[in-house]
Amino acid sequence: MVKEASEPWVKLSPDNGGLVELRDIEIFLTLAEELHFGRTAKRLHVSTARVSQAIKKQERQIGAPLFKRSSRHVALTPIGEQLFENLLSPYRELHGAFTRAASAVRGKVDVLRMGVIGPAIDRYRALLEEFAIIRPNCQVRLRHVNFSDPFGLLRAGEVDVQLLWLPVSEPDLMVGPIILTEQIVLGVAASHRLASRESISLEDLGDEVVMGGAKPDYWREGLVPTRTPSGRFIEIGPSVTNYADMIPIIVSGEAVSPGFTHDARVMPVPGMTYVPIHDAPLAQWALVWCTAAENDLTRDLIRAAQQIGPSV
């Protein structure tokens, strides 16, 4: 029998007059990430029935399904995807406010703001654990970075450091230790001609429309070259700035998109598969920060990275 976690007292009133508990929002966001009722229940320490009850309640209030369910798959509907995008940032801010208040009571006053791309926390989990040993009284706040403006938060002073794939060649930015190397894969529709292949070559991209959106160009080309090894142009198609916009384009077969092994592990999507690109160079992820804004917390994070070394 699952011992239910205590429910928060915060409740919100949508336009239809109903009440939405903060816990229900947390359940929706977690299910949108996990796409599995059992894993969601385990992660939140509630029963599977509690998860199902919360989702059905929200669907009644909204008047439309938020998830497509079958015996084998769970996937967000377009309304669910829109709700996820609209809720994620406000929820994190609200949750962060309570966390900051509790941390202040416990004496946790130092804060390191770290920018990250994508949902794969395995990329930096070991780094954060090592940093917690070095700086036990520091709270790390994660901030999402869009593909279209990877250096904007750093330059605006909204984050202290970011975890980015290389290359990064900017005169005002410093590139630090490599945290992770991983294989590049190609995200394609399950019905795509390449979906059944064990691996593909960069040459195969010459026959495809490849998703764009990452800036600057040299940064995008580190993942999506402009030409195949034989010199053929690679057509760059729709531009996206986040994973939520990317998925329906891939699933529909409109375009394909290179990505990373860790994303493939944490983002199983019905109607989509990932195929390794066997001749693509390994992707390298490293810490990046503004040279002029380096501080003690940044230096301690760098030290933590140096101690654990890169993972694969």
PEZIUR-V512385 format. One record per residue. N is the residue number from 1. RES is the residue in one letter. OMEGA is omega in degrees with one decimal (none if undefined). BURIAL is # if it has 16 or more other C-alpha atoms within 10 Angstrom, else .. Layout:
# PEZIUR-V512385
n = [N:N]
res = [RES:RES]
omega = [OMEGA:OMEGA]
burial = [BURIAL:BURIAL]
This chain:
# PEZIUR-V512385
n = [1:2:3:4:5:6:7:8:9:10:11:12:13:14:15:16:17:18:19:20:21:22:23:24:25:26:27:28:29:30:31:32:33:34:35:36:37:38:39:40:41:42:43:44:45:46:47:48:49:50:51:52:53:54:55:56:57:58:59:60:61:62:63:64:65:66:67:68:69:70:71:72:73:74:75:76:77:78:79:80:81:82:83:84:85:86:87:88:89:90:91:92:93:94:95:96:97:98:99:100:101:102:103:104:105:106:107:108:109:110:111:112:113:114:115:116:117:118:119:120:121:122:123:124:125:126:127:128:129:130:131:132:133:134:135:136:137:138:139:140:141:142:143:144:145:146:147:148:149:150:151:152:153:154:155:156:157:158:159:160:161:162:163:164:165:166:167:168:169:170:171:172:173:174:175:176:177:178:179:180:181:182:183:184:185:186:187:188:189:190:191:192:193:194:195:196:197:198:199:200:201:202:203:204:205:206:207:208:209:210:211:212:213:214:215:216:217:218:219:220:221:222:223:224:225:226:227:228:229:230:231:232:233:234:235:236:237:238:239:240:241:242:243:244:245:246:247:248:249:250:251:252:253:254:255:256:257:258:259:260:261:262:263:264:265:266:267:268:269:270:271:272:273:274:275:276:277:278:279:280:281:282:283:284:285:286:287:288:289:290:291:292:293:294:295:296:297:298:299:300:301:302:303:304:305:306:307:308:309:310:311:312]
res = [M:V:K:E:A:S:E:P:W:V:K:L:S:P:D:N:G:G:L:V:E:L:R:D:I:E:I:F:L:T:L:A:E:E:L:H:F:G:R:T:A:K:R:L:H:V:S:T:A:R:V:S:Q:A:I:K:K:Q:E:R:Q:I:G:A:P:L:F:K:R:S:S:R:H:V:A:L:T:P:I:G:E:Q:L:F:E:N:L:L:S:P:Y:R:E:L:H:G:A:F:T:R:A:A:S:A:V:R:G:K:V:D:V:L:R:M:G:V:I:G:P:A:I:D:R:Y:R:A:L:L:E:E:F:A:I:I:R:P:N:C:Q:V:R:L:R:H:V:N:F:S:D:P:F:G:L:L:R:A:G:E:V:D:V:Q:L:L:W:L:P:V:S:E:P:D:L:M:V:G:P:I:I:L:T:E:Q:I:V:L:G:V:A:A:S:H:R:L:A:S:R:E:S:I:S:L:E:D:L:G:D:E:V:V:M:G:G:A:K:P:D:Y:W:R:E:G:L:V:P:T:R:T:P:S:G:R:F:I:E:I:G:P:S:V:T:N:Y:A:D:M:I:P:I:I:V:S:G:E:A:V:S:P:G:F:T:H:D:A:R:V:M:P:V:P:G:M:T:Y:V:P:I:H:D:A:P:L:A:Q:W:A:L:V:W:C:T:A:A:E:N:D:L:T:R:D:L:I:R:A:A:Q:Q:I:G:P:S:V]
omega = [-178.7:174.6:-174.9:173.8:-178.8:-178.2:176.9:-177.1:-175.9:176.9:-179.3:-179.4:175.5:-174.7:-176.9:175.4:179.1:178.1:177.2:179.1:177.3:178.5:179.1:176.5:178.9:178.0:179.2:-177.4:179.9:177.7:177.9:178.1:-175.7:-175.3:179.6:-175.5:-178.0:-179.8:177.6:179.1:-179.8:-178.6:-176.6:179.2:174.5:178.1:176.2:178.1:178.9:178.1:-179.0:179.6:-178.1:-178.2:178.6:178.5:-180.0:179.7:175.8:-178.6:-178.9:179.9:179.6:177.1:176.0:-179.0:168.3:-176.1:169.7:-179.0:-175.0:-172.3:169.9:-179.6:176.9:168.9:175.8:177.0:177.9:178.4:179.4:179.9:178.3:179.6:-177.0:-175.0:-168.0:-176.8:178.1:178.8:-179.8:178.9:-179.8:178.1:179.4:179.5:177.7:179.7:179.7:178.8:178.9:179.8:179.4:178.1:-179.6:178.7:176.7:-174.6:178.9:-179.4:173.0:-179.6:-173.6:178.0:-179.0:177.1:174.7:-172.7:-169.8:-179.5:176.8:178.8:-171.6:-179.7:-179.3:178.4:-179.4:179.0:178.3:178.8:179.1:176.9:-179.8:-177.1:-175.3:-178.6:179.2:176.4:176.7:176.8:-179.6:179.2:-179.0:178.7:178.7:178.5:-170.7:-179.5:-170.8:-175.8:-174.6:-178.1:177.7:-175.8:177.4:-178.9:-178.7:172.0:179.6:-175.3:177.9:171.3:-174.1:173.9:-178.0:14.3:168.5:-176.7:-179.0:-173.7:-177.2:-177.2:178.2:176.9:-176.2:-174.7:173.5:-178.0:-170.4:165.0:-178.6:-178.2:174.3:179.2:177.6:175.2:-178.7:173.4:-179.2:179.7:-176.0:-178.0:-179.0:-170.8:-176.0:-178.4:175.9:174.9:178.0:178.3:172.9:178.6:179.6:-178.6:177.9:179.0:-173.5:166.8:-173.9:-177.4:177.4:176.6:-178.4:177.3:-5.4:-174.3:-177.4:179.5:177.2:-176.6:173.3:178.9:-178.0:179.4:178.9:179.8:173.8:178.0:179.9:177.1:178.8:176.7:173.6:-178.0:177.1:-174.5:-174.6:177.2:177.5:179.4:-179.4:-175.6:-178.3:178.7:-176.5:-169.8:-177.7:178.4:178.3:-176.5:-179.6:-178.3:-179.1:-179.0:173.9:-179.0:169.9:179.0:-172.0:-177.0:-178.0:177.4:179.0:-178.7:-173.6:-177.8:173.7:-175.5:176.1:179.4:-176.6:176.8:-178.7:-178.9:179.8:173.2:-165.8:-179.1:174.8:176.1:177.6:174.9:177.9:177.9:-177.0:173.7:-179.9:179.8:176.0:-177.8:-175.7:-175.4:179.8:-178.7:-177.0:-179.4:177.3:-179.2:178.3:176.2:176.4:179.4:177.3:179.5:-179.6:-178.0:-178.0:-179.3:-178.6:175.4:-179.4:none]
burial = [.:.:.:.:.:.:.:.:.:.:.:.:.:.:.:.:.:.:.:#:#:#:#:#:#:#:#:#:#:#:#:#:#:#:#:#:#:.:.:#:#:.:.:#:.:#:#:#:.:.:#:.:.:#:#:#:.:#:.:.:#:.:.:.:#:#:#:.:.:.:.:.:.:#:#:#:.:.:.:#:#:.:#:#:.:.:.:.:.:.:.:.:.:.:.:.:.:.:.:#:.:.:#:.:.:.:.:.:.:.:.:#:#:#:#:#:#:#:.:#:.:.:#:#:.:#:#:#:.:#:#:#:.:.:#:.:.:#:#:.:.:#:#:#:#:#:#:#:.:#:#:.:#:#:.:.:.:.:#:#:#:#:#:#:#:#:#:#:.:.:.:.:#:#:#:#:#:#:#:#:#:#:#:#:#:#:#:#:#:#:.:#:.:#:#:.:.:.:.:#:#:#:#:.:#:#:.:#:#:#:#:#:#:#:#:.:.:#:#:#:.:#:#:#:#:#:#:#:.:.:.:.:.:#:#:#:#:.:.:#:#:#:.:.:.:#:#:#:#:#:#:#:#:#:#:#:#:#:#:#:#:#:#:#:.:.:#:#:#:#:#:#:#:#:#:#:#:.:.:#:.:#:#:#:#:#:#:#:#:#:.:.:.:.:.:.:#:#:.:#:#:#:#:#:#:.:.:.:.:#:.:.]
